[in-house]
Amino acid sequence: MFSYSFAIKLTDRSILASSSPALFECDGEDLTVEQKEENVFLVSSEGYKTKEDALRQLATLLMKVKIALLKLKIPHEDWLSFSTGQRLATSVIGSIFDKANIVPLSFQPQAYESSRHQHWPGAQPVAVAFELATLKDITLPDTSFNYDTVRVLEALSVLGLALASPHAKSKLILSMTAIEVLSDRGDVGQEIKDALDELKSHINLVEATDTTKDVLAKVLESAKRETISKACKRVVKEYLGVRPAKEFYRLYDVRSELVHGNPSRLTFDIDGHPKVEKDAEIGFDLALQLALKFQYKTPSGVSPEASKQK
């Protein structure tokens, strides 16, 4: 027989010390939810004939737990949102027990033979210390912080949220959002505008309701402006150059898949996080570079003085 387990960490509250393990029945199988640390609980179940059956139910329960916590408005972290450091610490400690044929219960979703001995070793990475003197850049001249637009401040605030997010996918999405904040949709070429106006002039020939015709007119009018993705790509190229723009093209495609989903992927990829985390770091750095370039207010980092001489 096989069992499965995974743990969840609550980020803004502790579990009542007097809480006893909660026992439930789910799809005919017994389910246990028990406290492991002050703010960590373990979800486990046993009695599955095959490892595949256990993994299938594990995926379903992980989704159910996340939905339940979101409905209760309880912030939390799990294996899918942990950083590489947290997962590495968990894996390294777990491997020591695994070599002794002991199942290391942890945040990692896993299925295993029920007959094996199980143990909760815990896995909390050492927090990185912060030296206050690191903030020395705040003493630089005011000209080094010449950001006088609300848009730049908003973009930097979004990047602050991205940096605080433990979830790599959220960090990448927010980094791309910061670039969207910094980008204005420009007009398309005059030839395209003329063609769109020509199409608009024939809307009344379409057999449709007035409401539908109004919608078509608005769609055609909106098409006279760049899409937000094209606007972002143009701005990145203007301010940072061709190579960063090509990197942005790739990252924005990744972001679009994360936001809109990929129907061809039927399950979550537990092992695919390192790549997403790398993209999230690249995306954050790219967005920050773009925001910092905006102090010059002209493409390609041209200084305001040089711009005035043109």
Legacy VTK file of the C-alpha trace (Angstrom):
# vtk DataFile Version 3.0
C-alpha trace
ASCII
DATASET POLYDATA
POINTS 310 float
0.000 0.000 0.000
1.065 3.595 -0.588
0.669 6.927 1.158
1.237 10.562 0.232
1.976 13.758 2.120
2.832 17.438 1.731
3.112 20.378 4.107
1.835 23.960 4.021
3.317 26.961 5.831
1.047 29.781 7.046
2.787 33.130 6.658
0.756 35.451 8.881
-0.471 33.316 11.774
0.287 30.370 14.015
-1.685 27.177 14.465
-3.475 26.866 17.797
-1.208 24.917 20.102
-4.218 22.991 21.402
-5.211 21.827 17.916
-5.479 18.067 17.616
-4.924 16.353 14.273
-7.970 16.849 12.072
-9.309 13.643 10.550
-11.418 13.760 7.378
-12.783 11.364 4.796
-12.187 12.292 1.168
-13.409 10.167 -1.732
-13.555 7.150 0.526
-10.014 7.602 1.842
-8.947 8.789 5.299
-7.161 12.155 5.363
-5.100 13.568 8.240
-4.123 17.203 8.794
-1.713 17.695 11.690
0.540 20.423 13.053
4.279 19.949 12.567
5.633 23.355 13.553
4.182 26.555 14.956
2.886 27.625 11.552
3.209 24.427 9.493
0.711 21.623 8.980
1.105 18.304 7.162
-1.565 16.761 4.947
-1.307 12.980 4.539
-3.349 9.994 3.463
-2.737 6.255 3.086
-4.369 3.164 1.673
-3.634 3.468 -2.052
-2.956 0.349 -4.091
-0.364 1.948 -6.365
2.019 4.888 -6.202
0.299 6.373 -9.250
-3.064 6.352 -7.436
-1.451 8.131 -4.474
0.168 10.767 -6.684
-3.084 11.402 -8.528
-4.959 12.026 -5.287
-2.044 14.104 -3.969
-2.366 16.534 -6.885
-6.100 16.857 -6.268
-5.685 17.461 -2.523
-2.947 20.048 -3.023
-5.326 22.018 -5.215
-8.194 21.604 -2.731
-6.064 22.823 0.184
-4.939 25.903 -1.737
-8.536 26.751 -2.676
-9.694 26.278 0.922
-6.975 28.597 2.263
-7.694 31.229 -0.392
-11.403 31.166 0.478
-10.452 31.684 4.108
-8.076 34.486 3.003
-5.100 32.836 4.726
-1.690 33.673 3.151
0.476 30.597 2.793
3.463 29.011 1.083
3.992 25.517 -0.252
6.526 23.553 -2.278
5.435 25.268 -5.493
6.052 28.748 -4.104
9.204 28.161 -2.056
12.504 29.575 -3.211
15.345 27.408 -4.448
17.068 27.819 -1.059
14.088 26.454 0.847
13.635 23.500 -1.485
17.369 22.751 -1.484
17.473 22.761 2.316
14.482 20.433 2.419
15.970 18.072 -0.172
19.441 17.928 1.396
18.113 17.162 4.865
15.600 14.712 3.440
18.226 12.800 1.468
20.074 11.967 4.705
16.991 10.250 6.120
16.077 8.674 2.799
19.433 6.876 2.689
18.488 5.283 6.012
15.229 4.077 4.451
13.243 6.647 6.435
10.635 8.736 4.605
11.466 12.417 5.302
8.056 14.060 5.608
8.375 17.649 4.386
6.836 20.389 2.270
7.665 18.352 -0.819
4.638 16.506 -2.276
5.575 12.837 -2.347
4.164 9.326 -2.434
5.809 6.389 -0.662
5.211 2.895 0.681
3.066 3.079 3.811
5.182 0.452 5.558
8.270 2.664 5.623
9.059 4.585 8.797
8.266 8.283 8.520
9.888 11.241 10.252
9.533 15.055 10.131
13.108 16.424 10.075
12.066 19.998 9.272
13.947 22.168 6.815
14.295 25.856 7.539
17.167 27.590 5.709
19.205 30.114 7.644
17.883 33.616 7.028
20.245 36.006 5.262
21.367 38.792 7.597
20.988 42.401 6.475
23.618 45.031 7.222
22.112 48.516 7.605
25.228 50.096 6.088
24.224 48.462 2.795
21.834 51.388 2.285
24.764 53.743 1.583
23.366 54.607 -1.879
20.749 56.825 -0.234
23.525 59.382 0.322
24.119 59.841 -3.420
23.291 63.268 -4.922
19.651 63.959 -5.696
20.481 63.961 -9.403
21.047 60.227 -9.137
17.401 59.829 -8.111
15.777 62.144 -10.600
12.496 60.224 -10.841
9.763 62.835 -10.769
6.914 60.898 -12.350
4.234 58.960 -10.536
4.498 56.242 -13.185
8.089 55.412 -12.259
7.173 55.336 -8.571
4.293 52.981 -9.347
6.583 50.717 -11.370
9.117 50.610 -8.523
6.311 49.768 -6.089
5.251 46.864 -8.294
8.871 45.662 -8.364
8.871 45.839 -4.567
5.925 43.453 -4.547
7.747 41.222 -7.035
10.823 41.060 -4.827
8.721 40.242 -1.759
6.883 37.410 -3.490
8.304 33.967 -2.671
6.623 32.565 -5.769
8.886 32.725 -8.833
5.979 32.824 -11.269
4.386 35.747 -9.441
7.738 37.532 -9.427
8.039 37.177 -13.193
4.451 38.283 -13.809
4.853 41.339 -11.575
8.175 42.250 -13.221
6.504 42.223 -16.632
3.643 44.284 -15.155
6.165 46.919 -14.027
7.372 47.209 -17.626
3.755 47.601 -18.751
3.369 50.475 -16.269
6.345 52.211 -17.894
5.039 51.785 -21.439
2.622 53.922 -23.469
0.704 52.480 -26.388
1.757 54.306 -29.542
-0.116 54.709 -32.812
0.161 52.177 -35.625
1.270 53.281 -39.091
-0.874 55.653 -41.167
-1.454 52.993 -43.819
-3.017 50.707 -41.240
-5.071 53.592 -39.812
-6.439 54.389 -43.259
-7.344 50.750 -43.805
-9.130 50.608 -40.435
-11.089 53.780 -41.265
-12.100 52.212 -44.560
-13.388 49.159 -42.741
-15.296 51.343 -40.273
-17.051 53.115 -43.128
-18.532 49.774 -44.216
-19.803 48.644 -40.817
-23.355 49.699 -41.657
-23.320 47.205 -44.523
-22.954 44.366 -42.030
-26.178 42.583 -41.116
-26.007 42.929 -37.334
-27.631 44.726 -34.433
-26.671 48.305 -33.593
-24.970 47.023 -30.441
-22.791 44.655 -32.448
-21.939 47.421 -34.900
-20.869 49.689 -32.029
-18.622 46.925 -30.702
-17.027 46.452 -34.122
-16.420 50.196 -34.410
-14.693 50.275 -31.014
-12.550 47.263 -31.921
-11.398 48.916 -35.133
-10.691 52.205 -33.355
-8.688 50.429 -30.646
-6.633 48.698 -33.337
-5.167 52.100 -34.234
-3.050 51.817 -31.096
-0.281 49.344 -30.351
-1.030 46.339 -28.193
0.498 46.655 -24.727
2.965 43.864 -25.507
4.234 45.645 -28.645
4.458 48.911 -26.729
6.550 47.246 -24.028
8.861 45.641 -26.559
9.359 48.978 -28.301
10.123 50.819 -25.045
12.629 48.194 -23.893
14.400 48.377 -27.243
14.478 52.196 -27.176
15.835 52.494 -23.646
17.947 49.345 -23.193
18.878 48.177 -26.675
18.320 45.267 -29.032
19.690 42.429 -26.888
17.570 43.240 -23.783
14.576 43.644 -26.113
15.078 40.122 -27.452
15.264 38.840 -23.890
12.068 40.692 -23.098
10.304 39.088 -26.085
11.086 35.663 -24.651
10.155 36.569 -21.060
6.871 38.138 -22.103
5.947 34.948 -23.924
6.698 32.980 -20.742
4.638 35.476 -18.746
1.721 35.142 -21.180
1.731 31.370 -20.781
1.782 31.718 -16.999
-1.120 34.195 -17.049
-3.270 32.621 -19.748
-2.275 29.013 -19.160
-1.281 26.242 -21.516
-4.091 23.747 -22.234
-1.540 21.167 -23.360
-0.155 20.927 -19.810
-2.540 18.878 -17.698
-0.472 18.753 -14.501
1.792 21.071 -12.533
5.525 20.650 -12.974
7.148 20.240 -9.559
10.658 19.980 -11.020
10.379 22.928 -13.415
10.912 25.699 -10.862
14.648 26.359 -11.324
14.042 27.542 -14.894
11.117 29.748 -13.845
13.161 31.199 -10.992
16.005 32.022 -13.377
13.570 33.747 -15.744
12.043 35.618 -12.787
15.456 36.976 -11.786
16.219 38.030 -15.372
12.790 39.655 -15.681
13.183 41.553 -12.412
16.627 42.873 -13.377
15.333 43.912 -16.803
12.347 45.785 -15.350
14.526 47.515 -12.751
17.053 48.608 -15.396
14.214 50.058 -17.466
12.746 51.932 -14.491
16.143 53.379 -13.600
16.676 54.523 -17.197
13.526 56.635 -16.947
15.321 59.249 -14.868
16.767 60.408 -18.193
13.317 60.581 -19.824
14.759 59.908 -23.273
15.452 56.647 -25.159
18.839 54.925 -25.066
19.950 56.692 -21.894
20.543 60.069 -23.576
20.956 62.738 -20.904
18.415 65.595 -20.711
21.171 68.111 -21.583
22.188 66.189 -24.687
18.544 65.845 -25.678
18.051 69.629 -25.487
20.999 70.203 -27.854
19.371 68.159 -30.616
LINES 1 311
310 0 1 2 3 4 5 6 7 8 9 10 11 12 13 14 15 16 17 18 19 20 21 22 23 24 25 26 27 28 29 30 31 32 33 34 35 36 37 38 39 40 41 42 43 44 45 46 47 48 49 50 51 52 53 54 55 56 57 58 59 60 61 62 63 64 65 66 67 68 69 70 71 72 73 74 75 76 77 78 79 80 81 82 83 84 85 86 87 88 89 90 91 92 93 94 95 96 97 98 99 100 101 102 103 104 105 106 107 108 109 110 111 112 113 114 115 116 117 118 119 120 121 122 123 124 125 126 127 128 129 130 131 132 133 134 135 136 137 138 139 140 141 142 143 144 145 146 147 148 149 150 151 152 153 154 155 156 157 158 159 160 161 162 163 164 165 166 167 168 169 170 171 172 173 174 175 176 177 178 179 180 181 182 183 184 185 186 187 188 189 190 191 192 193 194 195 196 197 198 199 200 201 202 203 204 205 206 207 208 209 210 211 212 213 214 215 216 217 218 219 220 221 222 223 224 225 226 227 228 229 230 231 232 233 234 235 236 237 238 239 240 241 242 243 244 245 246 247 248 249 250 251 252 253 254 255 256 257 258 259 260 261 262 263 264 265 266 267 268 269 270 271 272 273 274 275 276 277 278 279 280 281 282 283 284 285 286 287 288 289 290 291 292 293 294 295 296 297 298 299 300 301 302 303 304 305 306 307 308 309
